[in-house]
């Protein structure tokens, strides 16, 4: 008898907890979000001399299908950026690409995940790319400039 009462109470408590919970498969993100992406080359030494291999960095972004995302790239070296939709189909679909050191762009995913692929545009260069993503338009690139001293 006591085990039946305890079991009934446990089931009732579980039902109440489940009824009050609303779950979402997408994590909550507070935009804008800025990532520091390390880019560069790796060098391999062999009997035939050094070889340079371009190394791609990736950043996956969880996105809501049909909602535009805006991004800004601020890089010390020229960088190639490729955006792939890893959405509902097999494989990936290229949905955007850019090259430069400072630019803004937008993309509208058809699935739940975007993959940003970064690679240096010139051999033997490296640096840290500032990658900012937002759900609101990014109006102008925010280049960090050194203060200019007045002439003597």
C-alpha positions in Angstrom: 0.0 0.0 0.0 2.7 2.5 0.9 4.7 1.7 -2.2 1.5 2.4 -4.3 1.1 5.8 -2.6 4.8 6.7 -3.1 4.7 5.6 -6.7 1.5 7.7 -7.3 3.2 10.7 -5.7 6.3 10.3 -7.8 4.2 10.0 -11.0 2.2 13.1 -10.1 5.3 15.1 -9.3 6.9 14.0 -12.6 3.7 14.9 -14.5 3.7 18.4 -12.9 7.3 19.0 -13.7 6.9 17.9 -17.3 3.8 20.0 -17.8 5.6 23.1 -16.7 8.6 22.7 -18.9 8.9 24.1 -22.4 11.9 22.9 -24.2 13.6 24.1 -27.3 16.3 22.4 -29.3 18.1 25.7 -30.0 20.3 27.3 -27.3 19.5 30.8 -26.3 22.1 33.3 -27.6 22.4 37.0 -26.7 23.8 38.8 -29.7 26.2 40.2 -30.8 28.8 37.5 -30.2 32.4 37.9 -31.0 34.9 35.1 -31.6 38.7 35.3 -32.0 39.7 32.9 -34.8 43.3 31.9 -35.1 44.4 31.6 -38.8 47.7 30.6 -40.3 49.8 28.1 -42.1 51.6 25.0 -40.7 55.0 24.2 -42.0 56.2 20.6 -42.6 59.9 19.8 -43.0 60.8 16.9 -45.3 63.9 15.7 -47.1 62.7 17.7 -50.1 62.4 21.0 -48.3 59.7 22.9 -46.4 56.1 22.6 -47.4 53.4 25.1 -46.4 49.9 23.8 -45.8 47.0 26.2 -45.5 45.0 25.4 -42.3 41.3 26.3 -42.3 39.6 27.3 -39.1 35.8 26.7 -38.7 33.1 28.1 -36.5 29.6 26.5 -36.3 26.7 28.8 -35.5 23.3 27.6 -34.4 20.7 29.5 -36.4 17.0 29.7 -36.8 15.9 28.8 -40.3 14.7 31.7 -42.4 16.0 34.4 -39.9 19.0 36.5 -41.3 22.3 36.6 -39.4 24.7 39.4 -39.9 28.5 39.1 -39.5 31.6 41.2 -39.5 35.1 40.2 -40.2 38.1 42.2 -39.0 41.4 40.6 -39.9 45.0 41.7 -39.9 45.7 39.7 -43.1 43.5 39.0 -46.1 41.1 36.2 -45.3 38.7 34.0 -47.3 35.4 33.3 -45.6 33.1 30.6 -46.8 29.6 30.1 -45.3 27.9 26.7 -45.5 24.4 25.8 -44.6 24.5 22.4 -42.8 20.7 22.5 -42.8 18.2 19.8 -43.4 19.8 18.2 -46.5 22.6 15.8 -47.0 26.1 17.4 -46.8 26.5 21.2 -46.9 25.5 24.0 -49.2 27.6 27.0 -49.9 25.5 30.1 -49.2 28.1 32.9 -49.1 31.8 33.8 -49.5 33.9 36.9 -49.1 37.5 37.9 -49.1 39.2 40.9 -47.5 40.4 42.3 -44.2 37.4 44.2 -43.1 33.8 43.6 -44.2 30.2 43.0 -43.1 27.7 40.6 -44.8 24.6 38.7 -44.0 23.2 35.2 -44.6 19.8 33.6 -44.2 20.1 29.9 -43.3 17.6 27.3 -44.5 18.5 24.9 -41.7 19.6 25.0 -38.1 23.4 25.3 -38.4 25.8 27.5 -40.4 29.5 26.7 -40.7 31.9 29.5 -41.3 35.2 28.4 -42.8 38.2 30.8 -42.6 41.5 30.6 -44.5 44.3 33.0 -45.1 44.3 34.4 -48.7 48.1 34.7 -49.0 50.7 32.1 -48.3 52.9 32.3 -45.2 50.6 34.7 -43.3 48.8 34.3 -40.0 46.8 36.3 -37.5 43.7 36.4 -35.3 40.4 37.3 -37.0 37.8 39.0 -35.0 34.5 37.4 -36.1 31.3 39.1 -34.9 27.8 37.7 -35.5 24.5 39.4 -34.7 20.8 39.1 -35.3 20.6 42.8 -36.1 22.4 44.6 -39.0 25.9 45.6 -38.4 26.0 49.1 -39.9 29.7 49.8 -40.5 32.9 47.9 -40.1 34.5 48.7 -36.8 38.2 49.0 -37.7 40.5 49.5 -34.9 42.8 52.4 -35.9 45.8 53.9 -34.1 45.5 57.5 -32.9 47.2 59.9 -35.2 49.6 62.3 -33.6 49.3 66.0 -34.7 52.3 67.3 -36.7 55.0 69.0 -34.6 
